[in-house]
Amino acid sequence: MGEKLTLIQALSVTLSSMTIVFLTLLVISLILDSFKHIFKEKPKADVKKEVAQTVVEDDDNEEEKVVVAIAASIMAGEGKVNPNLHVTSIKRVK
């Protein structure tokens, strides 16, 4: 341990260490990507038919109110002012 490393030796250790780390990360990434294919669920055709039959139509006016409320709250959180949006009342939605 009393030996001093030269610049070339230090760069060699650094590059080999970085290579080992990146190769390890690559292997972990490949393993995680393979989980998508290993544990892939088979789609069930019966479920899709049931979902398509139970579609509920929402009131467009209510949906627009929710979108405007969300946009206004985001702008208020960021401190921006939009003259096109006016909050007249705030009601709790269940």
Buried (B, 14 or more C-beta within 10 A) or exposed (E): EEEEEEEEEEEEEEEEEEEEEEEEEEEEEEEEEEEEEEEEEEEEEEEEEEEEEEEEEEEEEEEEEEEBBEEBEEEEEEEEEEEEEEEEEEEEEE
